[in-house]
Amino acid sequence: MSELRLLPAAVVVWAVALTLLLDVPLLTLLLLLVPTGLFLGRQAGQALFTGVLGGLAAAATWWRQRLAAAWTAPEEFIGRVVNTGPGLVRLRAPEHPALLTVFTTDTAEQGSLVSVHATWSPSRRPGLAEVVGNGDLTVLAEPTGMAATVRASLRAAVDATVGESSRGLIPGMVLGDVSAQSGAEQQLYTDTGLSHLSAVSGANVAIVTTAAVLACRLLTLGPRAQVGAAVLSLAVFVGLVGTEPSVLRASVTGLVGLLAVLGSTRLEPIHGLCLAVIGLVLWDPDLAVSYGFALSVAATAGIIALHPLLYPALARTRLPDILVRALAVAIAADLVTLPLIALMAGEVSVVSVLANVLVAPAVAPVTVLGLLAAGLALIPGPLAWLPLTLLEPCTWWIHTVATWCAGLPVSTVPAGPVWVLLAYGWILAGLLAGRSWMTLLIVAAWWAWNADLSRPPPEVPLEGLVVHVVEKLGEVEHAPAGTQVIVVLDPAGSPATRPTVTREGVPVLFPHRDGEVTLHTDGSQHARDGRF
């Protein structure tokens, strides 16, 4: 069990920060007694190590809580945007130790300097930030620096090169920039378990550093050169993507992996994960209550712990080895992350394993070629055209898989964490018992039984699309580039018996003639009265 020797310290560090942020000091005191138990169990080294780190976590969290409590929320201040979401921004404010959330209808790019005019109310989310704002933003300065330049250059190159289905996906998968994704696209990837592809994660770092190592091996370079190339590629990656919190978390994960290489293969993967948890929570205690952090750690731990168990069980199906490995990774990650997703959202995707297996071969080419395109986009001329053209079939495939999976009769189901654990527990038991085909058939039968074949695919809200409104049908052909839906206000004519689209495939809606018509993720239109 020596490979688990860092686990008690990692658990205590995370749990101490979590209980303090949840304001459960009694549990914090009990956790700080864990080193005493280890000492009584004749684990003096473990007791000292765990006690020191647990104490540091408690001190760091308490101190930042004091700073946050002493911060007076001003009606107006200047801050810098760290990331954005639908209807909100998260930004850094002077003298506040954590990110603040402001709900607003204004938009600002990541890295922008903004003036915030907001009213404040108590936050319902546990964490260092005790208040949330609701108000207006005024952009004082656009983003500056290498990362902002790379994002702008790549977006321009993408807009000029690839089709609509790839324009939001490439910046998301390469740089974690989802500003070009509509709300409907983001929901599409969430419903199919593919939203993690549009966030900078340890997987991106692993792909980049692995590509560097493989290139060195092809050139017959030694281990030192391979590690040096991996370190250099990681530095370039951070320089291109930026130093935002999610990037730094991913980089720490990658750095731990490199340390494992430097220290020979005797450094177990679970050691790297525990070191990452300890270092990141001590650096930013707010991560202890972050769903994103919990999902990343859970997915990594699930793959480390369950992949060796699932692979032999799935190998008995005699499917191709590449498919078996992809299934094992997807099921392992799903098993440990879905309970958290159910707790967070109240529903889970039942097509996430299928979607992730289908897109797996396309992820690495998009990451590597996309980073190459991001670098070439900084150089005058159309140099980024070639890598973007080469990777576009991969992003088209990912978008197509997401659209198809979301359009299946069952894609998401309401569920709580307990039911998810029970369901996946039976699946895991069946696989480990050597009943792989039977288990997969039972899952398929359950899905078919619950499938509502009459239910249309998920609806796409018009609020998340680029809508162009015209008075007359003859004005449709003058719609500007980038229009996703055209609305014709003229009520003349008989109600249509089939959907209307332009020659380019843009839906045309006639609300005063046809009544309410909904758009769906598979590109179809459905009239509320059932005419089509």
C-alpha positions as CSV (number, residue, x, y, z in Angstrom):
1,M,0.0,0.0,0.0
2,S,3.0,2.3,-0.2
3,E,1.5,3.9,-3.3
4,L,-1.2,5.4,-1.1
5,R,1.1,7.0,1.5
6,L,0.4,10.5,0.3
7,L,-3.4,10.0,0.3
8,P,-4.1,10.8,4.0
9,A,-2.3,14.1,3.7
10,A,-4.2,15.0,0.5
11,V,-7.6,14.1,2.0
12,V,-6.9,16.0,5.2
13,V,-5.7,19.1,3.3
14,W,-8.8,19.1,1.1
15,A,-11.2,18.3,3.8
16,V,-9.9,20.9,6.3
17,A,-10.3,23.7,3.7
18,L,-13.7,22.3,2.7
19,T,-15.1,22.2,6.3
20,L,-13.8,25.7,7.1
21,L,-15.4,27.1,4.0
22,L,-18.6,25.3,4.8
23,D,-18.4,26.7,8.3
24,V,-18.3,23.4,10.1
25,P,-15.5,24.0,12.6
26,L,-16.2,20.8,14.6
27,L,-15.4,18.7,11.6
28,T,-12.3,20.7,11.1
29,L,-11.1,19.9,14.6
30,L,-11.9,16.2,14.1
31,L,-9.9,16.2,10.9
32,L,-6.9,17.8,12.7
33,L,-7.0,14.8,15.1
34,V,-6.2,12.4,12.2
35,P,-2.5,12.8,12.7
36,T,-3.0,11.7,16.4
37,G,-4.6,8.5,15.1
38,L,-1.8,7.9,12.7
39,F,0.7,8.4,15.5
40,L,-1.1,5.9,17.8
41,G,-1.0,3.5,14.8
42,R,2.8,3.7,14.8
43,Q,2.9,5.9,11.7
44,A,5.0,8.7,13.2
45,G,6.2,10.0,9.8
46,Q,2.7,10.0,8.4
47,A,1.4,11.7,11.5
48,L,4.0,14.5,11.2
49,F,3.5,15.0,7.5
50,T,-0.3,15.0,7.6
51,G,-0.4,17.2,10.7
52,V,1.9,19.9,9.3
53,L,0.0,20.0,5.9
54,G,-3.4,20.0,7.6
55,G,-2.3,22.8,9.9
56,L,-1.0,24.8,6.9
57,A,-4.3,24.3,5.1
58,A,-6.3,25.4,8.1
59,A,-4.1,28.5,8.5
60,A,-4.2,29.5,4.8
61,T,-8.0,29.1,4.6
62,W,-8.6,30.9,7.9
63,W,-6.4,33.8,6.9
64,R,-8.0,34.3,3.5
65,Q,-11.4,34.1,5.2
66,R,-10.4,36.9,7.5
67,L,-9.3,39.0,4.5
68,A,-12.6,38.3,2.6
69,A,-14.7,39.2,5.7
70,A,-12.8,42.5,6.2
71,W,-13.4,43.5,2.5
72,T,-16.1,46.1,2.1
73,A,-18.0,45.7,-1.1
74,P,-17.9,49.1,-2.9
75,E,-20.7,50.2,-5.2
76,E,-18.2,50.8,-7.9
77,F,-14.6,49.5,-8.4
78,I,-12.2,48.6,-11.1
79,G,-11.3,44.9,-11.7
80,R,-10.0,42.5,-14.3
81,V,-12.2,39.8,-15.9
82,V,-10.8,36.2,-15.3
83,N,-13.6,34.2,-17.0
84,T,-17.1,34.6,-18.2
85,G,-20.3,32.5,-18.3
86,P,-23.9,33.0,-19.5
87,G,-25.1,36.2,-17.9
88,L,-22.1,36.6,-15.5
89,V,-18.4,37.4,-15.2
90,R,-15.9,36.4,-12.6
91,L,-13.2,39.0,-11.8
92,R,-10.5,40.0,-9.5
93,A,-11.1,43.0,-7.2
94,P,-8.5,45.0,-5.3
95,E,-7.7,43.5,-1.9
96,H,-10.1,40.6,-2.2
97,P,-8.5,37.2,-1.9
98,A,-10.8,35.3,-4.3
99,L,-12.7,35.8,-7.5
100,L,-16.0,37.7,-7.3
101,T,-19.1,36.9,-9.4
102,V,-21.1,39.6,-10.9
103,F,-24.3,38.9,-12.8
104,T,-24.7,41.2,-15.7
105,T,-26.1,41.5,-19.2
106,D,-22.9,43.3,-20.4
107,T,-20.1,41.4,-22.1
108,A,-16.4,41.6,-21.6
109,E,-13.6,39.5,-22.9
110,Q,-11.4,37.5,-20.6
111,G,-8.5,39.7,-19.4
112,S,-10.4,43.0,-19.9
113,L,-10.0,45.8,-17.3
114,V,-13.6,46.8,-16.4
115,S,-15.4,49.3,-14.2
116,V,-18.0,47.5,-12.1
117,H,-21.1,49.3,-10.8
118,A,-23.1,46.7,-8.8
119,T,-25.3,46.1,-5.8
120,W,-24.2,43.3,-3.6
121,S,-26.1,40.5,-1.8
122,P,-24.9,37.5,0.3
123,S,-23.6,34.6,-1.7
124,R,-25.4,31.2,-1.5
125,R,-22.4,29.4,-2.7
126,P,-19.8,28.3,-0.1
127,G,-16.4,29.8,-0.6
128,L,-14.2,32.7,0.2
129,A,-16.4,35.2,-1.7
130,E,-19.2,36.1,0.7
131,V,-21.1,38.3,-1.7
132,V,-22.2,38.3,-5.3
133,G,-22.9,41.4,-7.4
134,N,-25.6,42.4,-9.8
135,G,-25.0,45.3,-12.1
136,D,-23.3,46.8,-15.1
137,L,-19.8,46.6,-16.6
138,T,-17.9,49.3,-18.6
139,V,-14.8,48.1,-20.4
140,L,-11.9,50.4,-19.7
141,A,-9.2,48.5,-21.5
142,E,-9.2,45.5,-23.8
143,P,-7.1,42.4,-22.9
144,T,-3.4,42.8,-23.3
145,G,-0.5,40.4,-23.3
146,M,0.5,37.3,-25.3
147,A,-2.5,35.2,-24.3
148,A,-5.0,37.9,-25.4
149,T,-3.1,38.4,-28.7
150,V,-3.1,34.6,-29.3
151,R,-6.8,34.3,-28.6
152,A,-7.7,37.2,-31.0
153,S,-5.3,35.9,-33.7
154,L,-6.6,32.4,-33.5
155,R,-10.3,33.5,-33.6
156,A,-9.6,35.6,-36.7
157,A,-7.8,32.7,-38.4
158,V,-10.6,30.3,-37.5
159,D,-13.4,32.6,-38.7
160,A,-11.6,33.0,-42.1
161,T,-10.8,29.3,-42.5
162,V,-13.3,26.8,-41.1
163,G,-17.0,26.2,-41.2
164,E,-19.6,27.3,-38.6
165,S,-19.7,24.0,-36.7
166,S,-16.0,24.3,-35.9
167,R,-15.7,28.0,-35.1
168,G,-16.6,27.8,-31.5
169,L,-15.0,24.4,-30.9
170,I,-11.4,25.0,-32.0
171,P,-10.7,28.0,-29.7
172,G,-12.4,26.1,-26.9
173,M,-10.5,22.9,-27.3
174,V,-7.1,24.6,-27.9
175,L,-7.2,27.7,-25.6
176,G,-10.3,27.1,-23.4
177,D,-11.9,30.2,-25.1
178,V,-15.6,29.5,-25.4
179,S,-16.6,33.1,-26.3
180,A,-17.4,32.0,-29.9
181,Q,-19.7,29.2,-28.7
182,S,-23.4,30.1,-28.5
183,G,-25.4,29.2,-25.4
184,A,-27.0,26.4,-27.5
185,E,-23.6,24.9,-28.4
186,Q,-22.5,25.0,-24.8
187,Q,-25.6,23.2,-23.7
188,L,-25.2,20.7,-26.5
189,Y,-21.7,19.7,-25.3
190,T,-22.9,19.6,-21.6
191,D,-25.8,17.3,-22.4
192,T,-23.5,14.9,-24.2
193,G,-20.7,14.9,-21.6
194,L,-18.3,16.7,-24.0
195,S,-18.1,20.1,-22.2
196,H,-14.7,19.1,-20.7
197,L,-13.2,19.3,-24.2
198,S,-13.6,23.1,-24.2
199,A,-11.7,23.6,-21.0
200,V,-8.0,23.7,-20.5
201,S,-7.2,20.6,-18.5
202,G,-4.6,18.1,-17.6
203,A,-5.6,16.2,-20.7
204,N,-4.4,19.1,-22.9
205,V,-1.1,19.2,-21.0
206,A,-0.7,15.5,-21.4
207,I,-1.3,15.6,-25.1
208,V,1.1,18.5,-25.6
209,T,3.9,17.0,-23.6
210,T,3.4,13.5,-25.0
211,A,3.6,14.9,-28.5
212,A,6.9,16.5,-27.6
213,V,8.3,13.2,-26.1
214,L,7.1,11.2,-29.2
215,A,8.8,13.7,-31.5
216,C,12.1,13.3,-29.6
217,R,11.8,9.5,-29.8
218,L,11.3,9.6,-33.5
219,L,14.5,11.7,-33.7
220,T,16.2,9.0,-31.4
221,L,17.0,11.5,-28.7
222,G,17.6,10.3,-25.1
223,P,15.5,10.6,-22.0
224,R,17.0,13.9,-20.9
225,A,16.2,15.5,-24.3
226,Q,12.7,14.1,-24.1
227,V,12.1,15.6,-20.6
228,G,13.6,18.9,-21.8
229,A,11.3,19.0,-24.8
230,A,8.3,18.2,-22.6
231,V,9.2,21.1,-20.2
232,L,9.7,23.5,-23.1
233,S,6.4,22.4,-24.7
234,L,4.6,23.0,-21.4
235,A,6.2,26.5,-21.1
236,V,5.1,27.3,-24.6
237,F,1.6,26.0,-23.9
238,V,1.3,28.2,-20.8
239,G,2.6,31.2,-22.8
240,L,0.1,30.7,-25.5
241,V,-2.9,29.9,-23.3
242,G,-2.3,32.3,-20.4
243,T,-1.9,32.0,-16.7
244,E,-5.5,31.9,-15.6
245,P,-6.4,29.6,-12.7
246,S,-7.7,26.7,-14.8
247,V,-4.5,26.8,-16.9
248,L,-2.3,26.9,-13.8
249,R,-4.2,23.9,-12.4
250,A,-3.7,22.0,-15.6
251,S,0.0,23.0,-15.7
252,V,0.5,21.7,-12.2
253,T,-0.9,18.4,-13.2
254,G,1.4,18.3,-16.2
255,L,4.4,19.3,-14.1
256,V,3.7,16.5,-11.6
257,G,3.7,14.1,-14.5
258,L,7.1,15.5,-15.7
259,L,8.5,15.1,-12.1
260,A,7.4,11.5,-12.3
261,V,9.5,11.1,-15.5
262,L,12.4,12.9,-13.9
263,G,12.2,10.7,-10.8
264,S,12.0,7.5,-12.8
265,T,8.8,5.4,-13.2
266,R,8.8,4.6,-9.5
267,L,6.7,7.7,-8.8
268,E,3.2,6.3,-8.8
269,P,0.4,8.2,-10.7
270,I,-1.6,8.5,-7.4
271,H,1.4,10.2,-5.8
272,G,1.3,12.8,-8.6
273,L,-2.4,13.4,-8.1
274,C,-2.0,13.7,-4.3
275,L,0.8,16.2,-4.7
276,A,-1.3,18.2,-7.1
277,V,-4.3,18.3,-4.7
278,I,-2.1,19.3,-1.7
279,G,-0.2,22.1,-3.7
280,L,-3.3,23.5,-5.4
281,V,-5.5,23.6,-2.3
282,L,-2.7,25.3,-0.3
283,W,-2.3,27.8,-3.1
284,D,-6.0,28.5,-3.5
285,P,-8.3,27.1,-0.7
286,D,-11.3,28.2,-2.7
287,L,-10.7,25.1,-5.0
288,A,-11.9,22.9,-2.1
289,V,-15.5,23.9,-2.9
290,S,-15.0,24.1,-6.7
291,Y,-17.1,21.5,-8.7
292,G,-14.6,21.9,-11.6
293,F,-11.7,21.0,-9.4
294,A,-13.6,18.1,-7.8
295,L,-14.6,16.7,-11.3
296,S,-10.9,17.0,-12.5
297,V,-9.6,15.2,-9.5
298,A,-12.3,12.5,-9.5
299,A,-11.9,11.8,-13.2
300,T,-8.1,11.4,-12.8
301,A,-8.5,9.2,-9.7
302,G,-11.1,7.1,-11.4
303,I,-9.0,6.5,-14.4
304,I,-5.9,5.6,-12.2
305,A,-7.9,3.3,-9.9
306,L,-10.5,1.7,-12.2
307,H,-8.9,1.5,-15.7
308,P,-6.7,-1.5,-14.6
309,L,-9.8,-3.3,-13.4
310,L,-12.1,-2.4,-16.3
311,Y,-9.6,-3.1,-19.2
312,P,-9.3,-6.9,-18.6
313,A,-13.0,-7.2,-18.1
314,L,-13.8,-5.4,-21.3
315,A,-11.1,-7.2,-23.2
316,R,-13.1,-10.3,-22.8
317,T,-15.6,-8.9,-25.3
318,R,-12.9,-9.3,-28.0
319,L,-13.6,-5.8,-29.3
320,P,-10.6,-4.0,-31.0
321,D,-8.0,-3.0,-28.4
322,I,-8.2,0.7,-29.1
323,L,-12.0,0.6,-28.5
324,V,-11.5,-1.4,-25.3
325,R,-9.1,1.1,-23.9
326,A,-11.3,4.1,-24.9
327,L,-14.3,2.3,-23.2
328,A,-12.4,1.6,-20.1
329,V,-11.2,5.2,-19.7
330,A,-14.7,6.7,-20.5
331,I,-16.5,4.3,-18.1
332,A,-13.9,4.9,-15.3
333,A,-14.2,8.7,-15.6
334,D,-18.0,8.5,-15.9
335,L,-18.4,6.3,-12.8
336,V,-16.7,8.8,-10.5
337,T,-17.8,12.1,-12.0
338,L,-21.5,11.4,-12.7
339,P,-22.5,11.4,-8.9
340,L,-20.9,14.9,-8.7
341,I,-22.7,16.0,-11.8
342,A,-26.0,14.7,-10.4
343,L,-25.4,16.6,-7.2
344,M,-24.6,19.8,-9.1
345,A,-27.2,19.7,-11.9
346,G,-29.8,17.2,-10.8
347,E,-29.5,15.3,-14.1
348,V,-26.9,13.2,-15.9
349,S,-26.0,12.4,-19.5
350,V,-26.6,8.7,-20.4
351,V,-24.8,9.1,-23.7
352,S,-21.5,10.5,-22.4
353,V,-19.6,7.2,-22.6
354,L,-20.8,6.7,-26.2
355,A,-19.9,10.3,-27.1
356,N,-16.5,10.3,-25.5
357,V,-15.5,7.0,-27.1
358,L,-16.6,8.2,-30.6
359,V,-14.7,11.5,-30.4
360,A,-11.6,10.1,-28.7
361,P,-9.5,9.7,-31.9
362,A,-10.2,13.3,-32.9
363,V,-9.2,15.0,-29.6
364,A,-5.4,14.8,-29.8
365,P,-5.1,16.0,-33.5
366,V,-7.3,19.1,-32.7
367,T,-5.1,19.9,-29.6
368,V,-1.7,19.6,-31.4
369,L,-2.7,21.1,-34.7
370,G,-4.7,23.8,-33.0
371,L,-1.7,24.9,-30.9
372,L,0.4,24.9,-34.0
373,A,-2.2,27.1,-35.7
374,A,-2.4,29.4,-32.7
375,G,1.4,30.0,-33.0
376,L,1.3,30.5,-36.8
377,A,-1.7,32.9,-36.5
378,L,0.7,35.3,-34.8
379,I,2.8,35.5,-38.0
380,P,1.5,37.7,-40.8
381,G,0.0,35.7,-43.7
382,P,-2.3,32.7,-44.0
383,L,0.2,30.3,-42.4
384,A,-2.5,29.0,-40.0
385,W,-4.7,27.9,-42.9
386,L,-3.0,24.5,-43.3
387,P,-3.3,23.1,-39.7
388,L,-6.8,24.5,-39.4
389,T,-7.8,22.9,-42.6
390,L,-6.3,19.6,-41.5
391,L,-8.1,19.6,-38.1
392,E,-11.5,20.8,-39.3
393,P,-12.7,17.3,-40.2
394,C,-11.9,16.3,-36.5
395,T,-13.9,19.2,-35.0
396,W,-16.7,18.6,-37.5
397,W,-16.8,15.0,-36.3
398,I,-16.9,16.1,-32.7
399,H,-19.8,18.5,-33.4
400,T,-21.6,15.9,-35.4
401,V,-21.3,13.3,-32.7
402,A,-22.6,15.8,-30.1
403,T,-25.5,16.7,-32.2
404,W,-26.4,13.0,-33.0
405,C,-26.1,11.9,-29.4
406,A,-28.2,14.9,-28.1
407,G,-30.8,13.9,-30.7
408,L,-31.1,10.3,-29.4
409,P,-34.4,9.4,-27.7
410,V,-32.7,9.4,-24.3
411,S,-29.7,11.7,-23.8
412,T,-30.1,13.1,-20.3
413,V,-32.2,11.8,-17.3
414,P,-33.0,13.3,-13.9
415,A,-30.9,11.6,-11.3
416,G,-29.5,12.0,-7.8
417,P,-26.1,10.9,-6.6
418,V,-27.4,7.8,-4.8
419,W,-29.2,6.5,-7.8
420,V,-26.2,7.1,-10.0
421,L,-23.9,5.2,-7.6
422,L,-26.3,2.3,-7.4
423,A,-26.7,2.1,-11.2
424,Y,-23.0,2.3,-11.9
425,G,-22.3,-0.1,-9.0
426,W,-24.3,-2.8,-10.7
427,I,-22.7,-2.1,-14.1
428,L,-19.2,-2.3,-12.5
429,A,-20.1,-5.5,-10.7
430,G,-21.3,-7.1,-13.9
431,L,-18.2,-6.1,-15.8
432,L,-15.9,-7.4,-13.0
433,A,-17.8,-10.6,-12.8
434,G,-17.0,-11.4,-16.4
435,R,-20.4,-10.7,-17.7
436,S,-19.3,-7.8,-20.0
437,W,-21.6,-8.6,-23.0
438,M,-24.5,-9.3,-20.7
439,T,-24.0,-6.0,-18.8
440,L,-23.7,-4.0,-22.0
441,L,-26.8,-5.6,-23.4
442,I,-28.8,-4.9,-20.2
443,V,-27.7,-1.2,-20.4
444,A,-28.8,-1.1,-24.0
445,A,-32.1,-2.7,-23.2
446,W,-32.8,-0.2,-20.4
447,W,-32.0,2.6,-22.7
448,A,-34.3,1.3,-25.4
449,W,-37.1,0.7,-22.9
450,N,-36.9,4.3,-21.6
451,A,-36.5,5.8,-25.1
452,D,-39.3,8.1,-26.2
453,L,-39.1,7.8,-29.9
454,S,-41.8,10.4,-30.4
455,R,-39.8,13.0,-28.4
456,P,-38.0,15.6,-30.6
457,P,-34.3,16.2,-30.0
458,P,-33.4,19.0,-27.4
459,E,-34.7,22.4,-28.3
460,V,-32.3,25.2,-29.1
461,P,-33.3,28.5,-27.5
462,L,-33.4,31.5,-29.9
463,E,-31.8,33.7,-27.2
464,G,-28.5,31.9,-27.8
465,L,-28.5,32.3,-31.6
466,V,-27.8,35.2,-34.0
467,V,-31.3,36.3,-35.1
468,H,-32.0,38.6,-38.1
469,V,-35.5,40.1,-38.2
470,V,-37.0,41.2,-41.6
471,E,-40.4,42.6,-42.5
472,K,-40.9,40.9,-45.9
473,L,-39.9,37.5,-47.4
474,G,-37.9,39.3,-50.1
475,E,-35.5,40.7,-47.6
476,V,-34.3,37.3,-46.5
477,E,-31.5,37.1,-49.0
478,H,-30.0,40.2,-47.6
479,A,-29.3,38.7,-44.2
480,P,-25.8,39.5,-42.9
481,A,-23.1,36.9,-42.7
482,G,-23.2,34.8,-39.5
483,T,-27.0,34.9,-39.2
484,Q,-28.2,31.6,-37.6
485,V,-32.0,32.3,-37.7
486,I,-34.2,34.6,-39.8
487,V,-37.5,35.8,-38.5
488,V,-40.1,37.2,-41.1
489,L,-42.8,39.4,-39.5
490,D,-45.1,39.4,-42.6
491,P,-48.3,37.5,-41.7
492,A,-49.4,37.0,-45.3
493,G,-49.9,33.6,-46.8
494,S,-51.2,30.2,-45.6
495,P,-49.5,28.3,-42.8
496,A,-46.6,26.1,-44.1
497,T,-46.7,22.4,-44.0
498,R,-43.0,21.9,-43.8
499,P,-40.0,23.9,-42.4
500,T,-38.5,26.8,-44.4
501,V,-34.7,27.3,-44.8
502,T,-32.5,29.3,-47.1
503,R,-30.3,27.8,-49.7
504,E,-27.5,28.0,-47.1
505,G,-29.6,26.0,-44.6
506,V,-30.5,28.9,-42.3
507,P,-33.9,28.4,-40.7
508,V,-36.6,30.9,-41.6
509,L,-39.4,31.4,-39.1
510,F,-42.8,33.1,-39.7
511,P,-44.3,33.6,-36.2
512,H,-47.3,35.5,-37.4
513,R,-48.2,33.0,-40.1
514,D,-47.1,29.6,-38.7
515,G,-47.4,30.3,-35.0
516,E,-44.7,29.1,-32.6
517,V,-42.0,27.0,-34.3
518,T,-39.1,25.5,-32.3
519,L,-35.5,24.7,-33.5
520,H,-33.8,21.5,-32.3
521,T,-30.2,20.3,-32.0
522,D,-30.5,18.0,-35.1
523,G,-31.3,21.0,-37.3
524,S,-35.0,20.2,-37.5
525,Q,-38.0,22.5,-36.9
526,H,-41.2,21.6,-35.2
527,A,-44.5,23.6,-35.2
528,R,-46.3,23.6,-31.8
529,D,-49.6,22.6,-33.5
530,G,-48.0,19.5,-35.1
531,R,-48.2,20.6,-38.8
532,F,-44.5,19.7,-39.2
